[in-house]
Amino acid sequence: MYISHVLIAGLFSTVFLTETVVADTDVERAALAKLTHELDALEPLIREAESQANLDVCIRFRYGYAFTALFTFSSSLALILSWPSIFER
């Protein structure tokens, strides 16, 4: 009888831990989706700054690098969000 209680307790703890991990994954995916949305809003701001750049300065900001970094980060997040949750961790 004692072994059956231990097995049942183990089963319940596994179910509850699995639900917690899934919930944490859902929260993480929601935060990453929000981050993707915020990154999409950066492109117009970078374009505006580029259009107002002073071309007479000795050292210029390389906006191409900013666009490349933004694209790389955004596509990496999109790839992560497209993965099914069963492949995570």
Protein Blocks (a to p, Z undefined) as FASTA:
>chain_A
ZZmmmmmmmmmmmmmmmmmmmmmmmmmmmmmmmmmmmmmmmmmmmmmmmmmpcfkbmbdc
dfklmmmmmmmmmmmmmmmmmpcfklgZZ
